[in-house]
Amino acid sequence: MEPSPNSKSSTIPAHQQKVSMNTLKAELELAVAFIFFSILGNYSRLGLTKLTDYSGSYVQSPTVLWANLAACFIMGLMQTMFHYKVFNPLMFTAITTGYCGALSSYSSLIVEIFIHAANQTSSTAHAFPNRAYGIMEFLAVLLVQILVSMCSHIFGLYVAKEFATYFENFETKELSLAARRTHRIFTIIGKVVLVISLPVLIIQIVLAAVYNNSSRYWTLSAIFAFPGTMLRYILSKQLNSKIKHFPLGTFTANVLGTLLLAIFTLLTRGKRQDGSAIIQSSTTDAVVIALGNGFCGCLTTVSTFINECHRLPLRNTMIYYFFSIFVSFSLVVVTLGSYAWTRGLE
């Protein structure tokens, strides 16, 4: 007598089926939470970029520096706070991978380095004394961005340690009443987020469809934020463990997102042979800009990039950072740079 097709599945122990269902439920809840925190992080990044973009600013704007600084500070804060069980796994991953990842942007950082090194900023009033000063500008933007993000992450770690006295009884090693209450509050927040995530996404879609192109700068990018965050999470989960001491998933997400942003920047700022813009339609232009800000901005991350530095040995960190920046910047030079030097950018 031949076994029935379902006989194999029926032999799976009940506890394994329960574990599989719990894992699937956790992944679905995390995906839903990513919707809300991706949109929130994307709005925060664009808002900080706009807020710090003013004439006479100490740091030349527009820049993603402030968004990366904020994201790395929160990431450092979360790494320490998680040890005191203030956050459940859902909220911890949603805030670190979702919000911090969307708030920071590695692709914007690399393109910003190229724009300054190649002297292609829209507000450029004077040329460099000679082209070799592009190397100085490359190092200036790169070192300031990376070191500011590192310092912000370290500061977040130390600030969180100050909360240790409130969250843990060092005599009994038990969680304090404040820690338990905070955990309950964030658990409630997590449940609220699961309820409102889909409605928030639907609202963004409706707003993008109803209102004009000026508001679509915000709403369209918010729509593309979740796919970018989800793809980054999948790549990290599937690839980060493939090579020891080299987070291949984060590397892949950052390189891919940077390449796409370089292409989108070329389309929105590039000139045709007659000097006109490549994209003539304002709607098409808004969509391409939103793909760069939303999808690429959330696909790439500086907060995780910096956090991995504190987990890896120094030698491996230097190798990882070198290959990440070298490959990403090279792709930007080949795509955006070749066009900028032959046709020009607006």
GIVEN-V289848 format. One record per residue. SS is DSSP state (hx for helix, st for strand, lp for the rest). OMEGA is omega in degrees with one decimal (* if undefined). D_CENTER is the distance of its C-alpha to the mean C-alpha in Angstrom with 2 decimals. Layout:
ss=SS omega=OMEGA d_center=D_CENTER
ss=SS omega=OMEGA d_center=D_CENTER
This chain:
ss=lp omega=-178.5 d_center=56.41
ss=lp omega=177.9 d_center=52.91
ss=lp omega=178.1 d_center=49.93
ss=lp omega=-179.5 d_center=48.19
ss=lp omega=-176.2 d_center=44.72
ss=lp omega=-175.3 d_center=43.27
ss=hx omega=180.0 d_center=45.09
ss=hx omega=-179.2 d_center=42.27
ss=hx omega=-178.5 d_center=39.73
ss=hx omega=179.8 d_center=42.40
ss=lp omega=178.6 d_center=42.79
ss=lp omega=-179.5 d_center=39.21
ss=lp omega=-177.0 d_center=39.63
ss=hx omega=-177.9 d_center=38.79
ss=hx omega=176.7 d_center=36.54
ss=hx omega=176.7 d_center=34.39
ss=hx omega=179.4 d_center=34.12
ss=hx omega=178.2 d_center=33.15
ss=hx omega=179.7 d_center=30.41
ss=hx omega=179.2 d_center=29.07
ss=hx omega=178.4 d_center=29.16
ss=hx omega=177.9 d_center=27.43
ss=hx omega=178.6 d_center=24.62
ss=hx omega=178.7 d_center=24.30
ss=hx omega=-179.8 d_center=24.37
ss=hx omega=179.9 d_center=21.64
ss=hx omega=178.4 d_center=19.32
ss=hx omega=177.7 d_center=20.24
ss=hx omega=179.4 d_center=19.72
ss=hx omega=178.5 d_center=16.22
ss=hx omega=178.4 d_center=15.44
ss=hx omega=178.6 d_center=17.06
ss=hx omega=177.5 d_center=15.23
ss=hx omega=-179.8 d_center=11.83
ss=hx omega=-177.1 d_center=13.35
ss=hx omega=-174.5 d_center=14.01
ss=hx omega=174.7 d_center=11.02
ss=hx omega=178.5 d_center=8.65
ss=hx omega=179.6 d_center=11.30
ss=hx omega=179.3 d_center=11.70
ss=hx omega=179.0 d_center=8.24
ss=hx omega=176.5 d_center=8.49
ss=hx omega=180.0 d_center=12.03
ss=hx omega=180.0 d_center=11.43
ss=hx omega=179.3 d_center=9.46
ss=hx omega=179.2 d_center=12.18
ss=hx omega=178.0 d_center=14.78
ss=hx omega=178.7 d_center=14.25
ss=hx omega=178.4 d_center=14.33
ss=hx omega=-177.4 d_center=17.49
ss=hx omega=-177.1 d_center=18.97
ss=lp omega=179.3 d_center=18.93
ss=lp omega=179.9 d_center=20.25
ss=lp omega=-177.9 d_center=23.99
ss=lp omega=179.5 d_center=26.96
ss=lp omega=-178.7 d_center=28.03
ss=lp omega=-178.7 d_center=24.75
ss=lp omega=176.0 d_center=24.80
ss=lp omega=-176.7 d_center=21.46
ss=lp omega=-175.6 d_center=21.74
ss=lp omega=-0.8 d_center=19.63
ss=lp omega=-178.0 d_center=17.58
ss=lp omega=178.0 d_center=14.90
ss=lp omega=-176.4 d_center=11.28
ss=hx omega=-174.8 d_center=12.94
ss=hx omega=177.6 d_center=13.41
ss=hx omega=177.5 d_center=9.97
ss=hx omega=177.5 d_center=8.89
ss=hx omega=-178.8 d_center=12.22
ss=hx omega=-178.4 d_center=11.86
ss=hx omega=-179.5 d_center=8.68
ss=hx omega=176.2 d_center=10.53
ss=hx omega=179.7 d_center=13.69
ss=hx omega=178.4 d_center=12.74
ss=hx omega=177.4 d_center=11.48
ss=hx omega=177.6 d_center=14.86
ss=hx omega=-176.4 d_center=16.69
ss=hx omega=-177.9 d_center=15.64
ss=hx omega=179.7 d_center=16.66
ss=hx omega=-176.9 d_center=20.12
ss=hx omega=-177.8 d_center=20.60
ss=hx omega=-179.9 d_center=20.09
ss=hx omega=179.9 d_center=23.22
ss=hx omega=174.8 d_center=25.26
ss=lp omega=176.3 d_center=24.46
ss=lp omega=-179.0 d_center=23.34
ss=lp omega=170.7 d_center=20.61
ss=lp omega=-176.8 d_center=21.31
ss=hx omega=-179.7 d_center=19.14
ss=hx omega=-177.2 d_center=17.82
ss=hx omega=179.4 d_center=16.64
ss=hx omega=-179.5 d_center=15.32
ss=hx omega=-179.5 d_center=13.04
ss=hx omega=-178.7 d_center=12.14
ss=hx omega=-176.9 d_center=11.26
ss=hx omega=-179.1 d_center=9.55
ss=hx omega=-177.1 d_center=7.72
ss=hx omega=-173.8 d_center=7.70
ss=hx omega=-177.9 d_center=7.75
ss=hx omega=178.7 d_center=6.31
ss=hx omega=178.8 d_center=3.06
ss=hx omega=179.5 d_center=3.64
ss=hx omega=177.9 d_center=5.65
ss=lp omega=-179.1 d_center=4.53
ss=lp omega=177.5 d_center=4.75
ss=hx omega=-178.9 d_center=6.95
ss=hx omega=177.7 d_center=8.84
ss=hx omega=178.2 d_center=9.88
ss=hx omega=-177.1 d_center=11.01
ss=hx omega=178.1 d_center=13.11
ss=hx omega=177.4 d_center=14.57
ss=hx omega=176.6 d_center=15.36
ss=hx omega=-179.6 d_center=17.16
ss=hx omega=-177.7 d_center=19.14
ss=hx omega=179.9 d_center=20.07
ss=hx omega=-178.4 d_center=21.50
ss=hx omega=179.4 d_center=23.11
ss=lp omega=178.9 d_center=24.73
ss=lp omega=-177.7 d_center=25.77
ss=lp omega=178.9 d_center=24.42
ss=lp omega=-177.3 d_center=23.19
ss=lp omega=-177.8 d_center=24.76
ss=lp omega=-177.7 d_center=26.40
ss=lp omega=179.6 d_center=28.00
ss=lp omega=-176.8 d_center=31.57
ss=lp omega=176.0 d_center=32.83
ss=lp omega=174.7 d_center=32.49
ss=lp omega=175.6 d_center=32.02
ss=lp omega=169.5 d_center=35.42
ss=lp omega=-172.8 d_center=34.80
ss=lp omega=-179.9 d_center=32.02
ss=lp omega=177.9 d_center=31.72
ss=hx omega=172.9 d_center=30.08
ss=hx omega=176.8 d_center=26.97
ss=hx omega=177.3 d_center=26.59
ss=hx omega=-179.7 d_center=26.78
ss=hx omega=176.0 d_center=24.15
ss=hx omega=-179.4 d_center=21.85
ss=hx omega=-178.8 d_center=22.39
ss=hx omega=-178.6 d_center=22.22
ss=hx omega=-177.2 d_center=18.74
ss=hx omega=-175.7 d_center=17.39
ss=hx omega=178.7 d_center=19.19
ss=hx omega=-178.4 d_center=18.54
ss=hx omega=-176.3 d_center=14.75
ss=hx omega=-176.4 d_center=14.67
ss=hx omega=175.3 d_center=17.54
ss=hx omega=178.9 d_center=16.50
ss=hx omega=178.0 d_center=13.20
ss=hx omega=179.8 d_center=15.52
ss=hx omega=178.2 d_center=18.09
ss=hx omega=178.4 d_center=15.88
ss=hx omega=178.8 d_center=14.83
ss=hx omega=178.5 d_center=18.55
ss=hx omega=176.8 d_center=19.64
ss=hx omega=177.5 d_center=17.64
ss=hx omega=-177.2 d_center=19.40
ss=hx omega=176.8 d_center=22.73
ss=hx omega=-179.8 d_center=22.44
ss=hx omega=179.2 d_center=21.85
ss=hx omega=177.8 d_center=24.96
ss=hx omega=178.5 d_center=26.98
ss=lp omega=-176.2 d_center=26.47
ss=hx omega=-178.4 d_center=28.02
ss=hx omega=179.8 d_center=31.50
ss=hx omega=-172.4 d_center=30.75
ss=hx omega=-177.7 d_center=29.17
ss=st omega=173.1 d_center=31.48
ss=st omega=-172.2 d_center=35.22
ss=lp omega=176.7 d_center=35.76
ss=lp omega=-178.5 d_center=39.35
ss=lp omega=-177.4 d_center=38.78
ss=lp omega=177.9 d_center=35.13
ss=st omega=178.1 d_center=34.60
ss=st omega=-179.6 d_center=31.94
ss=lp omega=177.5 d_center=33.20
ss=hx omega=179.0 d_center=33.82
ss=hx omega=179.5 d_center=30.94
ss=hx omega=-179.6 d_center=28.51
ss=hx omega=178.3 d_center=29.99
ss=hx omega=178.8 d_center=29.88
ss=hx omega=177.9 d_center=26.24
ss=hx omega=179.3 d_center=25.46
ss=hx omega=179.7 d_center=27.45
ss=hx omega=-179.1 d_center=25.72
ss=hx omega=174.2 d_center=22.22
ss=hx omega=177.0 d_center=23.79
ss=hx omega=178.1 d_center=25.18
ss=hx omega=178.7 d_center=21.91
ss=hx omega=178.8 d_center=20.39
ss=hx omega=177.4 d_center=23.35
ss=hx omega=179.5 d_center=23.05
ss=hx omega=179.4 d_center=19.42
ss=hx omega=-179.3 d_center=20.69
ss=hx omega=-171.5 d_center=23.41
ss=hx omega=-174.2 d_center=21.67
ss=hx omega=-178.9 d_center=18.49
ss=hx omega=175.2 d_center=20.43
ss=hx omega=178.6 d_center=22.50
ss=hx omega=178.1 d_center=19.56
ss=hx omega=178.8 d_center=18.24
ss=hx omega=178.4 d_center=21.86
ss=hx omega=178.8 d_center=22.25
ss=hx omega=179.8 d_center=19.41
ss=hx omega=180.0 d_center=21.20
ss=hx omega=179.9 d_center=24.53
ss=hx omega=179.2 d_center=23.52
ss=hx omega=-179.2 d_center=22.14
ss=hx omega=-172.7 d_center=25.44
ss=hx omega=-171.5 d_center=27.72
ss=lp omega=-170.6 d_center=26.64
ss=lp omega=-172.2 d_center=26.74
ss=hx omega=-178.9 d_center=24.33
ss=hx omega=178.1 d_center=23.57
ss=hx omega=178.6 d_center=21.99
ss=hx omega=173.1 d_center=20.28
ss=hx omega=-179.7 d_center=17.92
ss=hx omega=-171.1 d_center=16.35
ss=hx omega=179.8 d_center=17.42
ss=hx omega=178.9 d_center=16.78
ss=hx omega=177.2 d_center=13.12
ss=hx omega=178.9 d_center=12.90
ss=hx omega=-178.1 d_center=14.75
ss=hx omega=-176.3 d_center=12.50
ss=hx omega=-176.0 d_center=9.30
ss=hx omega=178.0 d_center=10.66
ss=hx omega=178.4 d_center=11.70
ss=hx omega=178.8 d_center=8.42
ss=hx omega=-178.3 d_center=7.10
ss=hx omega=178.5 d_center=10.69
ss=hx omega=177.7 d_center=11.08
ss=hx omega=179.6 d_center=8.44
ss=hx omega=-179.6 d_center=10.32
ss=hx omega=178.9 d_center=13.56
ss=hx omega=179.8 d_center=13.18
ss=hx omega=-177.9 d_center=12.42
ss=hx omega=-176.1 d_center=15.28
ss=hx omega=-169.7 d_center=17.61
ss=hx omega=-173.2 d_center=17.24
ss=lp omega=-177.9 d_center=16.21
ss=lp omega=-176.3 d_center=19.81
ss=lp omega=-178.6 d_center=21.52
ss=lp omega=-179.1 d_center=21.89
ss=lp omega=178.3 d_center=22.71
ss=lp omega=174.2 d_center=20.90
ss=lp omega=-177.9 d_center=18.51
ss=lp omega=-173.8 d_center=15.28
ss=hx omega=-179.7 d_center=15.85
ss=hx omega=177.5 d_center=13.25
ss=hx omega=177.7 d_center=10.27
ss=hx omega=-179.2 d_center=12.46
ss=hx omega=-179.9 d_center=13.12
ss=hx omega=-178.5 d_center=9.69
ss=hx omega=-179.7 d_center=8.95
ss=hx omega=179.7 d_center=12.53
ss=hx omega=180.0 d_center=12.74
ss=hx omega=178.7 d_center=9.94
ss=hx omega=177.6 d_center=11.57
ss=hx omega=179.7 d_center=14.92
ss=hx omega=-179.9 d_center=14.30
ss=hx omega=176.8 d_center=13.12
ss=hx omega=178.6 d_center=16.23
ss=hx omega=179.8 d_center=18.35
ss=hx omega=177.6 d_center=17.24
ss=hx omega=176.5 d_center=17.87
ss=hx omega=-178.2 d_center=21.19
ss=hx omega=-176.1 d_center=22.14
ss=hx omega=-177.2 d_center=21.52
ss=hx omega=-176.5 d_center=23.00
ss=st omega=178.8 d_center=25.39
ss=st omega=172.2 d_center=29.14
ss=lp omega=-178.8 d_center=31.80
ss=lp omega=179.4 d_center=35.01
ss=lp omega=178.0 d_center=36.74
ss=lp omega=178.7 d_center=34.12
ss=lp omega=-179.4 d_center=32.72
ss=st omega=178.8 d_center=29.09
ss=lp omega=179.9 d_center=27.92
ss=lp omega=-178.3 d_center=26.76
ss=lp omega=-177.2 d_center=29.60
ss=lp omega=178.8 d_center=28.49
ss=hx omega=178.8 d_center=26.55
ss=hx omega=177.6 d_center=25.19
ss=hx omega=178.7 d_center=23.97
ss=hx omega=179.4 d_center=22.43
ss=hx omega=-179.8 d_center=20.56
ss=hx omega=-179.5 d_center=19.24
ss=hx omega=176.4 d_center=18.11
ss=hx omega=179.3 d_center=16.39
ss=hx omega=176.0 d_center=14.65
ss=hx omega=178.1 d_center=13.54
ss=hx omega=-178.9 d_center=12.03
ss=hx omega=-174.7 d_center=10.38
ss=hx omega=-175.1 d_center=9.55
ss=hx omega=-178.2 d_center=9.40
ss=hx omega=179.5 d_center=8.25
ss=hx omega=-179.0 d_center=5.70
ss=hx omega=175.8 d_center=4.13
ss=hx omega=-179.2 d_center=5.80
ss=lp omega=-175.4 d_center=4.64
ss=lp omega=173.0 d_center=3.40
ss=lp omega=-177.2 d_center=6.38
ss=hx omega=176.5 d_center=7.14
ss=hx omega=177.9 d_center=8.02
ss=hx omega=178.8 d_center=9.46
ss=hx omega=-179.5 d_center=11.58
ss=hx omega=178.5 d_center=12.48
ss=hx omega=177.6 d_center=13.84
ss=hx omega=-177.5 d_center=15.99
ss=hx omega=-179.8 d_center=17.85
ss=hx omega=-176.1 d_center=18.60
ss=lp omega=170.3 d_center=19.90
ss=lp omega=-174.1 d_center=23.25
ss=hx omega=-178.3 d_center=23.28
ss=hx omega=179.6 d_center=24.71
ss=hx omega=176.5 d_center=22.14
ss=hx omega=179.9 d_center=19.31
ss=hx omega=178.3 d_center=20.97
ss=hx omega=-179.7 d_center=21.39
ss=hx omega=-180.0 d_center=17.81
ss=hx omega=-178.8 d_center=16.55
ss=hx omega=-177.7 d_center=19.39
ss=hx omega=178.8 d_center=18.86
ss=hx omega=-177.1 d_center=15.11
ss=hx omega=-178.8 d_center=15.84
ss=hx omega=-178.6 d_center=19.21
ss=hx omega=-178.5 d_center=18.31
ss=hx omega=-177.7 d_center=15.37
ss=hx omega=178.6 d_center=17.56
ss=hx omega=178.5 d_center=20.58
ss=hx omega=177.9 d_center=19.18
ss=hx omega=179.3 d_center=18.36
ss=hx omega=-178.3 d_center=21.90
ss=hx omega=-176.6 d_center=23.52
ss=hx omega=-175.8 d_center=22.05
ss=hx omega=-176.9 d_center=21.45
ss=hx omega=-178.9 d_center=23.82
ss=hx omega=179.1 d_center=26.72
ss=hx omega=-179.1 d_center=26.70
ss=hx omega=-176.7 d_center=26.37
ss=hx omega=178.6 d_center=29.35
ss=hx omega=-178.0 d_center=31.49
ss=lp omega=-179.5 d_center=30.94
ss=lp omega=178.3 d_center=28.93
ss=st omega=177.4 d_center=26.04
ss=lp omega=* d_center=26.51
